[in-house]
Amino acid sequence: MDTHAAREQPQHDAIVCGPPIRQLFRDVIADRLRDRMPLKQRCCSTQRRIPPGTTGASSPSSTTRSCTRTPVSPPPPKASAEGLALLAALAVDDRIPARHRFQAVDLLFRAATVAERHLAETWPATPQHADPDSEARGCKAIRLHTPDLLARWPVECPAVRLAVAGLAVVFPTDRTLPALTARLHSFMNQHPQGTDIGDYVRFVLVLTAQDDSQTLAVTEKLTNSYWTGTARGVPTRARALHLLGQMLTKVGAGLTRPRAGQ
């Protein structure tokens, strides 16, 4: 994974010696959530083992589905709170490689914004699979875990910081937005406008200002130039989060691409 997104010293995130990644996921979940998990999930985390000689290659989403027996990618199911807690546990544990921590935070962003992004895509119709109650429960669960992700900013690699920044503007507070603004300026200085990371960071900073007029103007400018647009009647926040999701996907495609030999 390219963890030197801000031209910092690369942080090695490959596990040369150690447990297969899927077993590692389960070990982290068992360590962090043992007292909070139902017995069925604890058994999944502690008793299932990867057969000898296999790599156990996986991702945060597939491992969470394995343990919850429900999909965690949007739209969130009724068991979303449990699945999202598993993702949050993976995202804040240094035993998990940076590439997978990025993917875990990305999935949290997708779940937190699913209602608004799907509204932007289907407007003026109602999203076909909308489930407002479970979506609200999912957002509540993610909001509770977001401070833990933000608290890791000083020790986190640049790539994961970018994903956390996107999640932070979904749940803005008077305390987090000023700190986020200051922290993102280092990315602005390293990545010029017109690059994937540069445009993403600048758009996150626009969202931190919480100025609907500015947000709408920048959203329309970017979608007209580079991205899939949305109907003008869509609420501004929904249009902005739809665009931010596209930009995070593009940023992540470069940042999470495994290096040769990994």
N, C-alpha and C positions, 0 to 999 in steps of 0.2 A: 504493500500500500504506500502511496506517495503521501507520507505524513509531513513533508516539508512544504506544505501549502503556503506558508508565510516565509519561505526561505530560511527556515530555522534548521538547526542541526537535525538530520533525519533521525527518527527514533525507530529502532529495529523492533518489528512486531511479529516476526516469525517465531514459532515455537519449534526449535530444532530438535530438542529432546523433551519429551513429556507426553501427557495423555493425548489421545485423539481429540479433535476439537469438540465433537458432540459429547463425549464423556466429560470434557472440561466444562462445557455449558451446564451439564447436569450437576457437576460438583459445585459450581458456583451457586446455582439455584438452591441446592440442598443446604449449603453453608449459610446463605443469606436469608432464606425464607422458610427454613424448617419449621419454626414455631408458628408461622402464619399460614402454611399450606395445608389443605385437606390431606387426609391419609393417602388417598389415591394418588395425588400428585407427588407426595413425598416418596411413595413407593417407586413411581416412575423415575424420580430424580436419583434415587440411591441404589435401586436394584438392577436396573437395566444397564448392561455393559456392552461395549463394542467388541465384536468378535476379534480374536487375535489376528494380526496380519492385515486388518483393514485400516483405512485412513480415518474413517469417521467423519469425512468431509461433510459439512453442513452449514447452516446459517442460523442466525437468531430466530427467524420466523419458523423454519422447519422444526427446530428443537422445541420452541414454544408450542407449536401445534401438536408435537408428539406428547408433550406433558399435559396439555389441556384437552386434547382431542377436539379442539375447535380452532378455526382459523383466527389468526390475530390481525391479518391485514384487513383494511377497511372493506365493507362496513363492520364495526365491532359487533360480535355476537353477545348473547346474554351473559356469557362467562368472560366478557372482555376485561373486567377489572382484574381477574386472576392472571389472564394472559399478559396484560400490560404490566403487571407487577413483575412478572418473570423477565420481560424485556428490559425494564428499568434496572433490575438486578444485574443483568448482563452488561448494561451500558456503563455502569459505575465501578466495575471490577477490573483491576489492572491485569488480572490473569487472562482476560479475554483480549485477543489481538485487536489492535486499533481498527483494522478493516471491519471487523465484526461489531465493534462498539459503534462505529459510524452507522452501520446498517441497523442496529438496534434503535439508535436515536432517530434515524430516518423513518423507521416503522412507527415510532411514537408520534412523530410529526404527521404521518399519513393518517393515523387513527384519530388524532386530535382535530384534524381539519377536514375529515371525510365529508361531513354534512355540507360545509360551505363550498368545498371544491366540487362536489357532485351537483349542488344547486347551480353553480356557475356553468357547469357543463350541460345541464338539462333545461335551464331557464327558457320559457316560463313554466314548463311542466315540473311536477314534483318528481324527484329522483325515484326510479322504479322500486329500488330496494331500501328506501329510507326507513329507518327505525329510530325515531327521535329519542325514545327512552334509553335504549342501549347506547346510542351515540352520546347522550348526555352523561351516562354513567362512565363511559370510556374517557370523556374529556375530564371529568372530575378526578378519575384515577390518575391520569397523566399530569394534571395540574399539581397534584400532591407530590409527584416525583420530580417535577421540574427543578425545584430548589436544590435537590441533591446533585443534579446534573450541572447546574450553574456553579455550585460550590467547587466542582472539580476543575474549573477553567484554568487555574494556575498550573496544574500538573498534567493537563490533558494535551494531546497532540493537536496541531493546527487543524487537521482535517475534521476531527470530531468537534472541535470548537465551532466550526462553520455550521455543522448540523445542529448543535445546541443553540446557536444564535437564531436559527430559523424557528426552533421550537419556542424560544423565549419570547419572541414577538407575538406568538399565538396567545400567550398568557401574560400580557404586559402588566407591570406594577410600577409604582413610583420609585421603588428602590432598585429594581433590576434594569430598567431602561437606561438611566444615566450611566450606570456601570458598563452596560453592554456597548453603548455608544463609544465610550472611551477605549474599550478593548478592541473594537473593530477598526479603529483608525490605523492600527499597525498593519492590518490587512490591506487597507486602502493605499497605504504608502508603498506596499510591495506589489500590488496587482492593479494595473491601470484600467480605466474604463474601457469597455470593449472586449475584455477577456471574461471568461465564464465566471471565475472567482471574483474579479473586480466588479462586474455588474451585479452579481448576487449580493456581495457585501454592501454595495451602495443602495440596493433596493431594501435590504434589511434595515439600513440606517434611515431610509425614508419612512419605513413602517414604525420605527421607534419614535419618530416625531409625532405620530398620531394626528396628523393633519389630513383629513379626508380629501380635501381639494388637491393637495400635493400628491397624495397617494394615487388618486384617480388619474391625474395628469401623467405621472411617471408610468403607471400601469398601462395606460393607453399608448404611450410613446414606445415602451418596450414591446408590447404585443404587436403593434403595427410593424415593428422592424424585424423582430426575431422569433416571436413565440406564438402559439395558438391562442387566438383571442377569445373573448367571451362577449355575450350580448351586452349592450350598453345599459339595459335595464336592470342588470344584476347588481345587487348591493355592492358597494365599493370594497368592503372587507372580503367578501366572497371572491370577487375578481382578483384582488391582490393575493389572497392565499392560493388561488388556482395558479396564478403566475409563479408565485414563490415555490410551489411544489414542482413545477416544470424546471425551474432553475436549479433547485436542489438535486433533482434527478440528473441533470447535465453535469453539475459539479461532482456529484458522487460517482458518475460513470468514469471520470478520470481519476479521482482520488482513491477509489476502491479497486482499481485494476491491479491484480497481483503483479509483482515484479518478476522478471525472469528468474527461474530457479526456485520460486517460492510456491 
